[in-house]
Amino acid sequence: MKVVVLAGPESSGKSWLAAELHQHFGGLMVGEYVRYFIDHHQRDTCLADIPDIASGQLAWEDAARAEQPNLLILDTHLLTNKLWSQTLFGDYPAWLDSELLARHYDLHLLLSPDDVEWTADGQRCQPELTDRQAFFQASLDWMQQHQQPALVIRGNWAQRRAVAFAAVEQLLADTLQIGIHP
C-alpha cells in the first residue's frame, strides 16, 4: 500500500487534487474530518474540539488503511490539525505529535498557496496570502525536521495536476526518489 497525503494551506487545491488523483489512479480517498465536524455541529471550532477532530481524522485514516488499498490518498492528516490548532488557538494537544509520527506516509504533496486564488467556502478563514504562506512554511518546516518524503506543488491548476500525477505514477512504479523536493 502506498500512502499519499495532500498537505498545505487552505484554498491551495488539496481536496480538488485528492479527488483528481483518486479518479485517475483509484484506490481509497479519505476526506477532511474537520469539514464533517463543522457541518455536523454548525459552529466555529474551539481548542476543546481539536482532540475530537483529530481522533475522527485518525479513525477515518485507520479504517481506510485496514482495507489495504494499493493507493491511499489522504486529503489531509494530523499535521493540518496541529497547525490549525496552533494558528487559531495558540496551542494543540501534544499527543498529535506522536500519533502523526507513528504512521508511515510514502509521499506528502505539499501545495503552495502561490499562483492560485483564495476561494471562500464558508469554512476558510485565511484570505491573506501571507497567512497562507506562513502555514505552508510551517508545513514544510515540519516535513524537513521529521525527514518526511515531500514534493512541493506549485503553479496553476493544470501544472499542479501534472506534477502530482507524475509523482504518484513514479511512487506506484517504485521509481520516485524519496526526499524533500522543493
C-alpha positions in Angstrom: 0.0 0.0 0.0 1.3 3.5 -0.9 0.0 6.4 1.2 -0.1 9.9 -0.4 -1.0 12.9 1.8 -2.2 16.3 0.4 -0.8 19.0 2.7 -0.6 22.7 2.8 -2.8 25.8 3.5 -6.4 26.2 2.7 -7.5 27.0 -0.9 -4.3 25.6 -2.4 -6.2 22.7 -4.1 -5.8 19.8 -1.7 -9.4 18.4 -1.9 -9.6 19.1 -5.7 -6.2 17.3 -6.3 -7.1 14.4 -4.0 -10.3 13.8 -6.0 -8.4 14.1 -9.3 -5.8 11.6 -8.1 -8.5 9.2 -6.8 -10.4 9.4 -10.1 -7.3 8.7 -12.2 -5.4 6.2 -10.0 -8.3 4.6 -8.0 -7.5 3.3 -4.5 -9.2 4.9 -1.5 -9.5 8.5 -0.6 -10.0 9.9 2.9 -11.5 13.4 3.2 -11.1 16.1 5.9 -12.9 15.1 9.1 -12.9 18.7 10.3 -15.3 19.6 7.4 -17.7 16.9 8.6 -17.3 18.1 12.2 -18.1 21.7 11.3 -21.1 20.7 9.1 -22.4 18.4 11.8 -22.0 20.9 14.8 -22.8 24.1 12.8 -20.5 26.3 14.9 -16.9 27.5 14.9 -14.4 25.1 16.5 -12.5 25.8 19.7 -9.4 24.3 21.2 -11.5 21.8 23.2 -12.7 20.4 19.8 -9.3 19.5 18.5 -9.0 16.1 20.2 -12.3 15.0 18.7 -11.4 16.4 15.3 -8.0 14.7 15.3 -9.4 11.4 16.6 -12.1 11.5 13.9 -9.4 12.1 11.2 -7.3 9.2 12.6 -10.4 6.9 12.7 -11.1 7.6 9.1 -7.5 7.1 8.1 -7.1 3.9 10.1 -10.3 2.4 8.7 -9.0 3.1 5.2 -5.6 1.7 6.0 -7.3 -1.5 7.3 -8.7 -2.1 3.8 -5.2 -2.3 2.4 -5.8 -0.5 -0.9 -3.0 -0.3 -3.4 -3.2 3.5 -3.1 -4.5 5.5 -0.1 -5.0 9.2 -0.8 -5.4 11.4 2.3 -6.9 14.9 1.7 -5.2 15.8 5.0 -3.7 14.3 8.1 -2.8 15.3 11.7 -0.2 17.9 10.6 -3.0 20.1 9.4 -5.0 19.6 12.6 -1.9 20.5 14.6 -1.0 23.6 12.6 -4.6 24.9 12.5 -4.9 24.4 16.3 -1.6 26.4 16.7 -2.8 29.1 14.3 -6.3 29.6 15.7 -5.8 28.8 19.4 -2.0 29.1 20.1 -1.8 25.5 21.3 -2.5 21.9 20.3 -2.8 18.6 22.1 0.7 17.2 22.5 -0.4 13.6 21.6 -0.8 14.8 17.9 3.0 14.7 17.5 3.4 11.1 18.5 0.3 9.9 16.6 1.4 11.8 13.5 4.9 10.3 13.6 3.6 6.8 14.4 2.1 6.4 10.9 4.0 5.9 7.6 3.4 8.2 4.7 5.1 7.4 1.4 4.6 10.9 -0.1 3.4 14.3 1.0 2.2 16.6 -1.8 2.7 20.0 -0.2 0.7 22.6 -2.1 1.9 26.1 -2.2 -0.6 28.9 -1.9 1.2 30.9 -4.6 -0.2 31.1 -8.2 -3.8 30.2 -7.2 -6.6 32.4 -5.9 -8.1 32.0 -2.5 -11.7 31.0 -2.6 -14.2 31.4 0.2 -16.3 28.4 1.0 -17.9 29.2 4.4 -15.2 27.4 6.4 -12.0 29.0 5.2 -10.5 31.9 7.2 -7.2 32.9 5.7 -7.8 35.2 2.7 -4.4 36.9 3.1 -1.7 35.3 1.1 0.9 36.0 3.7 -1.1 33.9 6.3 -1.3 31.0 3.9 2.4 31.3 3.0 3.2 31.1 6.7 1.0 27.9 7.0 2.8 26.5 4.0 6.2 27.3 5.5 5.2 25.7 8.9 4.2 22.6 7.0 7.5 22.5 5.0 9.5 23.1 8.2 7.8 20.1 9.9 8.4 17.8 7.0 12.0 18.8 6.8 12.5 18.5 10.6 11.0 15.0 10.5 12.6 13.9 7.2 9.2 13.2 5.6 9.1 12.5 1.9 7.6 15.5 0.2 7.2 17.2 -3.1 6.2 20.9 -3.2 3.5 21.5 -5.8 3.4 25.0 -7.4 1.9 26.6 -10.5 -1.6 26.9 -11.9 -4.2 24.1 -11.6 -3.0 22.2 -14.7 0.6 22.4 -13.6 -0.3 21.2 -10.1 -2.3 18.3 -11.6 0.5 17.3 -14.0 3.3 17.3 -11.3 1.2 15.4 -8.8 0.1 12.8 -11.4 3.8 12.2 -12.4 4.8 11.9 -8.8 2.1 9.3 -8.0 2.9 7.4 -11.1 6.5 7.2 -10.0 5.5 6.3 -6.5 3.3 3.4 -7.7 6.1 2.2 -10.0 8.6 2.4 -7.1 10.8 4.9 -9.1 10.2 8.0 -7.0 13.3 9.4 -5.3 12.2 9.9 -1.8 13.2 13.2 0.0 12.1 16.7 0.1 11.7 18.2 -3.4 11.1 21.9 -3.4 
